[in-house]
C-alpha cells in the first residue's frame, strides 16, 4: 500500500514506552495503584460474577449476550460446569449450526459480534475439541469480508470499525490456535483501517474509504471508543502477521482450578501461510502513534449522557496490551490508565454487583462483562503468560530419544523434554488419568523452549488444582515439585490439602525442594487438620517473603 503523504509522519519513529504510558484516556487524577490481584479488585470481580449469574438465572440473555457472559465467566473462573457457561456454550454451538445451514442468510443483526464472541468462547474452553466449529466460523468471516477489506452489517455500503475490531480479535484467536487462515485477507483489513483513519489521527465508527493511494480524509463521528477500536484492530492484525516477531504465547490460564487441562502447545502451523504476504510494521506503528497524539489532545471524561463507557474500557485494555507486545515492553501490572479505570468502576458498580444500569448504551449484562474483562486484564493475561514467573533452572536432567508409550495403565520409556506434552494429552483423555505416580519416568523433563514450557506448567497446575482424577493430580504434583519454577508454589500449597495422601506428599516434598528448605515446616506424612493448616500458612508466609506482590485469593486456600 502506498505510504501516507502526511508531513506529520516525516522522519518520526515510534514513541518510546515512557511517552506511550503518559497518554490519557481519562482526565488524569491521582489514583491508587491496583493490580488484578488487589483485594479491592477481586471483591469487585466476585460481586460482578454474582450479578451475571443472578441475571442469567432470572431472564435468558438475548442477542448473543449469553455467549459474552459465558466467555467472561469462564475466563475468570474456568468452571465449565457452571450454568452460565453451559448456557453460553450451547448458544455458541447454535450459532455455528446456523452459519452452516443458513444458505447465505444472516445469523442475526449483530452477526460479526456474535460469531467473534463465539470464537473466543469456544477457543477458551477447548480449541482442540471445537476445531471444526472454529473452522466453520473462520470461513464465515472470510466470506463476509468486504472487497475493501472491512467488515460491517450485511448489505451496508460502509465498513464498520467496531465490527472489524471484533473480527480481527477472532482472527487473532484463530491464528493462535492454529486454524489455517488466508493472511492476505488480514493485510487487506489493515490497509482499509489505515485508509479510513481520520486526518486528525482518530478513527470513526463508519469509515469513508478515500481509495488506495489517496490522501486521508477527515472522518465523521470520531470518538475515543472508535479510535481505540481502530488502533486495537491494526495492532491485533499486525500481531497475527507476526510483524514484530514471534510473540506466540499460550492462552491465559485464568484462575487455576480447571477440571482438566485444556490448552495444548502445538507448533505454529500457519508459518508458511504468513510468508506469502508482504506487510511492514511501520505503517501500523505510525498510525498508532498518530492516534495516540489524538488521544492526548482529546482526553476522555465521562458526562451525564448515555455513552459506550464499558465497551470503551474493554477496548482500552485490549489496545494497551497490544501496545505492550508490539513494542516489546515489559508487562505492567499497574499502569495509570488501569488504576483510573478501577477507580471509575468502583464509583459505578451497583449494589447488585453489576454495571451499566444507568447512562450506558450497553445493556447491564454487556456492561458488566466488559467491566470484568477490563478488571482482570483479560488481554494482557492472554498475551503474556509465557513470561510469568519463569526461571531458567531445571533443564539439566538426562534426555533420551526413546518415545513415550502407554502399556495398559503404565507410562513407559525415557521421554525427551517435549514429551511432557504427550503425557499431558494422555492425562486429558477421559479415563486417561489411570496413572500411578510410580509409573512416571524419573528423567521426564519440561520443554526447554519457554513457550512450550509455560504451556506445560499451566496444564500441570490446572490438573493438580482441579482434575477429578486422583491419578492425574498425583502426576501433576510430582512433576510440578521437580520443575524449579517458583511460579508453581501456590498450586503446590493448594495441593497440600488434596484428599489423596500421595498428592499431599508430592506437594510437600516439591515445596521443600523448590524452597531448598528440606525440613519444610514440620508437616508429617499423616497430618492432623491443624498441622496441615499450619504448614499451608507457613508456606504462604514463605512465598510472600520471596514474592511480596503475590496475593493469595480464595482459590489458593
C-alpha positions in Angstrom: 0.0 0.0 0.0 1.2 3.5 -0.8 2.9 5.3 2.1 0.8 8.2 3.6 2.0 11.5 2.4 1.4 13.5 5.6 4.1 15.8 6.9 3.4 14.9 10.5 4.9 11.4 9.9 8.1 12.6 8.2 11.0 11.0 9.9 9.0 10.2 13.0 9.8 7.0 14.9 7.5 5.1 17.2 7.1 6.8 20.6 9.2 5.4 23.4 7.5 3.4 26.1 7.5 6.2 28.6 5.7 8.6 26.3 3.0 6.0 25.5 2.5 5.4 29.2 1.7 9.1 29.6 -1.2 9.1 27.1 -4.5 9.8 28.7 -7.9 8.2 28.2 -9.4 9.8 31.3 -8.8 13.1 32.9 -5.8 12.2 35.0 -6.1 12.4 38.7 -4.0 10.7 41.4 -5.2 7.1 41.7 -4.4 4.3 44.0 -2.1 1.6 42.4 -4.2 -1.5 41.7 -3.4 -4.9 40.2 -5.9 -7.5 39.1 -5.0 -9.4 42.3 -5.7 -6.5 44.6 -8.3 -7.5 47.2 -10.4 -4.5 46.2 -10.4 -5.6 42.5 -11.0 -9.3 43.5 -14.0 -8.2 45.5 -15.4 -6.2 42.6 -14.9 -9.1 40.3 -16.6 -11.6 42.6 -19.6 -9.3 43.0 -19.8 -8.8 39.3 -19.8 -12.5 38.6 -22.6 -12.8 41.2 -24.6 -10.3 39.2 -24.1 -12.2 35.9 -25.2 -15.4 37.5 -28.3 -13.9 39.1 -29.3 -12.0 35.9 -29.0 -15.1 33.6 -30.9 -17.2 36.0 -33.6 -14.6 36.2 -34.0 -13.9 32.5 -32.3 -15.6 29.5 -30.0 -13.1 27.7 -30.7 -12.0 24.1 -28.6 -11.0 21.0 -25.6 -13.1 21.9 -25.2 -11.8 25.4 -25.3 -15.3 26.8 -22.1 -16.0 24.9 -20.3 -12.9 26.1 -21.4 -13.6 29.7 -20.2 -17.2 29.4 -16.8 -16.1 28.0 -16.4 -13.6 30.8 -17.3 -16.1 33.5 -15.1 -18.9 32.1 -12.2 -16.5 31.6 -12.3 -15.8 35.3 -13.4 -19.0 36.9 -12.7 -21.7 34.3 -15.7 -23.6 35.6 -17.2 -25.5 32.6 -20.0 -26.9 34.7 -21.4 -23.5 35.7 -24.8 -22.9 34.3 -23.9 -19.5 32.9 -21.0 -21.1 30.9 -23.1 -24.1 29.7 -25.9 -21.7 28.6 -23.4 -19.6 26.5 -21.7 -22.7 25.1 -25.0 -24.0 23.9 -25.8 -20.8 22.2 -22.3 -20.5 20.6 -22.8 -24.0 19.1 -26.2 -23.0 17.8 -24.5 -20.0 16.1 -22.2 -22.4 14.4 -25.1 -24.6 13.3 -26.9 -21.6 12.0 -23.9 -20.5 10.0 -23.6 -24.0 8.4 -27.2 -24.1 7.3 -28.1 -20.5 6.7 -27.6 -20.6 2.9 -26.5 -17.0 2.8 -28.8 -15.7 5.5 -27.5 -13.7 8.4 -27.4 -15.3 11.9 -28.6 -12.1 13.4 -28.3 -8.3 13.2 -25.0 -8.5 15.3 -23.6 -11.3 13.2 -19.9 -10.4 13.3 -20.0 -9.6 17.0 -21.8 -12.9 17.8 -19.6 -15.0 15.7 -16.5 -13.3 17.1 -17.5 -13.9 20.7 -18.4 -17.5 19.8 -14.8 -17.9 18.6 -13.4 -16.5 21.9 -15.6 -18.8 24.0 -15.0 -22.0 22.0 -11.3 -21.4 21.9 -11.1 -20.5 25.6 -13.0 -23.7 26.6 -11.2 -26.1 24.3 -9.8 -25.1 20.9 -8.8 -28.7 20.1 -12.3 -30.1 20.8 -14.1 -27.4 18.8 -11.6 -27.1 16.0 -14.3 -27.9 13.4 -16.6 -25.3 14.7 -13.8 -22.7 14.7 -13.1 -23.5 11.1 -16.7 -23.0 10.2 -16.6 -19.5 11.8 -13.3 -18.7 10.1 -14.8 -19.5 6.7 -17.8 -17.3 7.5 -15.5 -14.4 8.3 -13.7 -14.9 5.0 -17.0 -14.9 3.1 -18.3 -11.9 4.9 -15.3 -9.6 4.3 -16.0 -6.6 2.0 -13.8 -6.2 -1.1 -12.3 -3.2 0.6 -11.1 -5.4 3.5 -13.6 -4.1 6.0 -16.4 -5.8 7.9 -19.9 -4.4 8.6 -23.6 -5.2 8.7 -24.9 -7.2 5.8 -25.9 -5.0 2.8 -24.2 -2.0 4.3 -22.0 0.1 1.9 -19.5 1.3 4.5 -17.1 -0.6 6.7 -17.7 -0.6 10.4 -14.6 -0.1 12.6 -16.2 -1.6 15.7 -17.2 -4.8 13.9 -13.9 -5.0 12.2 -12.2 -4.9 15.5 -14.1 -7.9 16.8 -13.4 -9.9 13.7 -9.7 -9.2 13.9 -9.8 -10.3 17.6 -11.5 -13.5 16.4 -8.9 -13.9 13.6 -6.1 -13.4 16.1 -7.6 -16.1 18.3 -8.0 -18.5 15.4 -4.4 -17.8 14.4 -3.2 -18.5 17.9 -5.0 -21.9 17.8 -3.5 -23.0 14.5 -6.6 -22.6 12.3 -5.5 -22.2 8.7 -6.0 -18.6 7.6 -5.8 -16.6 4.5 -3.4 -13.8 5.6 -3.9 -11.7 2.5 -7.3 -11.0 4.0 -5.7 -9.8 7.2 -3.5 -7.5 5.1 -6.5 -6.1 3.2 -8.2 -5.4 6.5 -5.1 -3.5 7.8 -4.9 -1.5 4.6 -8.6 -0.5 4.9 -8.1 0.6 8.5 -5.1 2.7 7.6 -7.1 4.4 4.8 -10.1 5.3 7.0 -8.0 6.8 9.8 -9.1 10.4 10.1 -6.7 13.3 9.3 -6.8 14.2 13.0 -5.5 10.8 14.0 -8.7 9.2 15.4 -10.9 6.6 13.9 -14.6 6.9 13.0 -17.5 4.4 13.6 -18.2 4.1 9.8 -15.1 4.7 7.7 -15.4 6.5 4.3 -12.7 5.0 2.2 -10.8 7.6 0.2 -9.4 4.8 -2.0 -6.0 3.1 -2.4 -3.1 5.6 -2.6 -5.3 8.6 -1.9 -4.7 11.1 1.0 -6.5 10.6 4.2 -9.8 12.5 4.7 -11.5 14.0 7.7 -13.8 11.3 9.0 -17.1 12.0 10.9 -18.1 10.6 14.3 -14.5 10.2 15.5 -14.5 9.4 19.2 -12.4 7.7 21.9 -14.1 4.3 21.7 -13.8 4.0 18.0 -10.2 5.4 18.0 -9.2 2.8 20.4 -11.0 0.2 18.4 -9.2 1.2 15.2 -5.8 1.2 17.0 -6.5 -2.2 18.6 -7.6 -3.6 15.2 -4.3 -2.7 13.4 -2.2 -4.0 16.3 -4.2 -7.2 16.6 -3.9 -7.8 12.9 -0.2 -7.0 12.9 0.4 -9.4 15.6 -1.4 -12.1 13.7 1.0 -11.5 10.9 4.0 -11.6 13.4 5.2 -8.2 12.2 7.1 -7.7 15.5 8.5 -11.2 15.8 7.2 -14.4 17.2 5.0 -13.4 20.1 3.1 -16.7 20.4 2.1 -17.2 23.9 -0.1 -19.9 25.5 -3.7 -18.8 26.2 -4.5 -17.2 29.5 -4.8 -19.9 32.2 -7.3 -17.7 34.1 -7.9 -18.7 37.6 -6.5 -22.1 38.2 -8.8 -25.0 39.1 -9.9 -26.4 35.8 -11.3 -30.0 35.9 -8.8 -30.9 33.2 -6.1 -29.1 31.3 -7.5 -27.6 28.1 -4.6 -25.9 26.3 -2.2 -27.8 24.1 1.1 -26.3 23.0 1.4 -27.1 19.3 3.8 -26.0 16.5 2.7 -22.9 14.6 1.1 -24.5 11.5 0.5 -21.1 9.8 4.1 -20.0 9.4 4.3 -20.8 5.7 1.0 -19.1 5.1 2.2 -15.8 6.6 5.3 -15.8 4.4 3.0 -15.5 1.3 2.0 -11.9 2.3 4.1 -8.7 2.4 3.3 -6.1 5.1 5.6 -3.8 7.0 5.1 -3.0 10.7 6.0 0.7 10.1 2.6 1.9 8.7 0.8 0.3 11.7 3.1 1.8 14.3 2.9 5.2 12.7 -0.9 5.0 12.6 -0.9 4.1 16.3 1.4 7.0 17.1 -0.8 9.3 15.2 -3.9 8.1 17.1 -2.0 8.4 20.4 -1.5 12.1 19.6 -5.2 12.5 19.0 -5.8 10.9 22.4 -3.6 13.4 24.2 -5.5 16.2 22.6 -8.9 14.7 23.3 -8.8 13.2 26.8 -12.0 11.4 27.7 -14.2 12.5 30.5 -17.5 10.8 31.2 -20.5 13.1 31.1 -24.2 12.6 32.0 -25.3 11.5 28.6 -25.7 7.9 27.5 -22.3 6.5 26.4 -20.2 3.5 25.5 -18.1 3.7 28.6 -17.8 0.0 29.4 -17.2 -1.1 25.8 -14.5 1.6 25.7 -12.8 0.3 28.9 -12.6 -3.2 27.5 -11.2 -1.8 24.2 -8.7 0.3 26.1 -7.3 -2.7 27.9 -7.0 -4.5 24.6 -5.3 -1.6 23.0 -2.8 -1.0 25.7 -2.0 -4.8 26.0 -1.2 -5.0 22.3 0.9 -1.8 22.5 3.0 -3.6 25.1 3.6 -6.6 22.9 4.1 -4.7 19.7 6.8 -2.6 21.3 8.4 -5.3 23.3 7.6 -3.5 26.6 7.6 -5.3 29.9 4.4 -6.4 31.4 3.0 -3.6 33.5 0.7 -4.9 36.2 -0.4 -1.4 37.5 -0.4 1.2 34.7 -2.0 4.6 35.4 -4.9 4.1 32.9 -5.8 0.8 34.7 -5.8 2.5 38.1 -8.0 5.3 36.9 -10.3 2.7 35.3 -10.6 0.8 38.5 -11.5 4.0 40.4 -14.2 4.8 37.9 -15.6 1.3 38.1 -15.7 1.4 41.9 -17.9 4.5 41.6 -20.3 3.0 39.2 -20.7 -0.6 40.5 -24.3 -1.1 41.6 -25.5 -2.6 44.9 -26.3 -5.8 43.0 -22.7 -6.1 41.8 -23.4 -5.1 38.2 -22.6 -2.1 36.0 -24.4 -0.1 33.3 -27.9 0.2 34.8 -27.7 3.9 34.1 -26.1 6.2 31.5 -24.9 3.3 29.3 -25.7 2.4 25.7 -24.7 -1.2 26.5 -27.0 -3.5 28.5 -26.2 -4.3 32.1 -25.0 -7.8 31.1 -22.7 -6.3 28.4 -21.5 -3.5 30.6 -20.7 -5.9 33.5 -18.9 -8.3 31.2 -16.8 -5.6 29.7 -16.0 -4.2 33.2 -14.9 -7.6 34.4 -12.7 -8.3 31.4 -11.1 -4.9 32.0 -10.5 -5.6 35.7 -8.8 -8.9 35.2 -6.6 -7.5 32.4 -8.0 -10.2 30.1 -5.9 -9.4 27.0 -2.6 -9.0 28.9 -3.1 -12.3 30.7 -3.7 -14.0 27.3 -0.6 -12.4 25.7 2.0 -12.5 28.4 1.5 -16.0 30.0 4.8 -17.2 28.7 6.9 -14.9 30.8 5.0 -15.2 34.0 7.3 -16.4 36.8 9.6 -18.4 34.6 13.1 -19.3 35.8 15.9 -20.9 33.7 16.5 -23.8 36.0 15.5 -27.4 35.8 16.8 -28.2 32.3 19.8 -30.3 33.2 18.2 -33.7 33.7 19.1 -36.6 31.4 17.4 -36.8 28.0 16.8 -39.8 25.7 15.3 -40.3 22.3 13.0 -43.2 23.3 9.4 -42.3 22.5 6.9 -42.2 25.4 4.3 -45.0 25.2 1.4 -46.4 27.2 1.2 -50.0 28.3 -2.1 -50.6 30.0 -2.1 -48.0 32.8 1.6 -47.6 32.8 3.6 -44.8 31.1 6.9 -46.3 30.0 10.1 -45.1 28.2 12.6 -42.4 28.8 11.0 -39.4 27.1 12.7 -36.3 25.9 11.6 -32.8 27.2 8.8 -32.1 24.7 7.1 -35.4 25.5 5.7 -33.9 28.7 3.0 -32.6 26.4 2.3 -36.2 25.3 2.0 -37.2 28.9 -0.5 -34.3 29.5 -2.5 -35.4 26.4 -2.8 -38.9 28.0 -4.0 -37.4 31.3 -6.5 -35.2 29.4 -8.3 -38.2 27.9 -11.4 -39.4 29.6 -10.3 -42.2 31.8 -6.7 -41.5 30.9 -5.7 -40.5 34.4 -5.2 -44.1 35.5 -1.6 -43.4 36.0 0.2 -44.1 39.3 2.9 -41.7 40.3 5.4 -44.5 40.4 4.9 -45.0 36.6 6.4 -41.6 35.7 9.9 -41.9 34.2 12.5 -40.4 36.5 14.1 -38.4 33.8 10.9 -36.8 32.4 11.7 -33.1 31.9 9.8 -30.0 30.8 10.3 -28.4 27.4 13.3 -26.1 27.2 11.5 -23.8 24.9 9.9 -21.0 27.0 6.6 -21.1 25.1 6.2 -24.9 25.4 7.4 -24.9 29.0 4.9 -22.3 30.1 2.1 -24.2 28.3 3.1 -27.4 30.1 3.3 -25.7 33.5 -0.2 -24.1 33.0 -1.7 -27.5 32.3 0.0 -29.2 35.2 -1.2 -26.5 37.6 -4.8 -26.9 36.3 -4.6 -30.7 36.8 -3.3 -30.5 40.3 -5.9 -28.0 41.3 -9.0 -29.4 39.6 -8.7 -32.8 37.9 -11.3 -35.3 39.1 -8.7 -38.0 38.6 -6.5 -38.6 41.7 -4.0 -40.3 39.5 -3.7 -37.2 37.3 -3.3 -35.0 40.3 -0.5 -37.2 41.6 1.3 -37.0 38.2 0.9 -33.2 38.2 2.0 -32.7 41.8 5.1 -34.8 41.3 6.2 -33.0 38.1 5.5 -29.6 39.5 7.6 -30.3 42.5 10.6 -31.0 40.3 10.4 -28.0 38.0 12.5 -25.5 39.9 9.8 -22.9 38.9 8.7 -20.6 41.8 5.5 -19.7 39.9 4.1 -23.2 40.8 4.4 -22.7 44.6 0.8 -21.5 45.2 -0.5 -24.6 43.3 1.6 -26.9 45.4 0.4 -25.2 48.6 -3.1 -25.7 47.4 -2.3 -29.4 46.8 -1.2 -29.9 50.4 -4.9 -30.2 51.3 -5.7 -32.7 48.5 -7.9 -35.6 49.7 -5.3 -38.1 48.3 -2.4 -38.6 50.6 0.1 -39.2 47.7 -0.8 -35.9 46.2 -0.2 -34.2 49.5 3.2 -35.8 50.0 4.3 -35.0 46.4 3.3 -31.4 47.0 5.0 -31.2 50.4 8.3 -32.7 49.1 8.1 -30.5 46.0 7.8 -27.4 48.2 10.8 -28.5 50.2 12.8 -28.9 47.0 11.8 -25.6 45.4 12.4 -23.6 48.6 15.6 -25.6 49.5 14.1 -25.8 52.9 14.5 -29.6 53.1 13.0 -29.9 56.6 9.9 -27.9 55.4 7.6 -26.7 58.1 7.0 -29.9 60.0 4.1 -31.5 58.1 4.1 -35.2 58.8 3.0 -37.9 56.4 -0.4 -38.1 58.0 -1.0 -34.6 59.4 -3.9 -33.5 61.5 -6.1 -30.7 60.2 -4.3 -28.3 62.5 -0.9 -29.5 61.3 -2.0 -29.2 57.7 -3.4 -25.7 58.1 -0.2 -24.6 59.9 2.0 -25.9 57.2 0.0 -24.2 54.5 0.1 -20.9 56.4 3.8 -21.1 56.9 4.4 -21.9 53.2 2.3 -19.0 52.2 4.3 -16.7 54.5 7.5 -18.0 53.0 6.3 -17.4 49.4 5.3 -13.9 50.3 8.8 -13.3 51.5 10.2 -14.2 48.0 7.3 -12.7 46.0 5.9 -9.8 48.1 3.4 -8.8 45.3 1.6 -12.1 45.2 -1.9 -12.1 46.7 -3.4 -15.4 47.8 -7.0 -15.5 46.7 -9.9 -17.7 47.8 -9.0 -20.4 45.2 -5.5 -20.6 46.6 -6.7 -21.6 50.1 
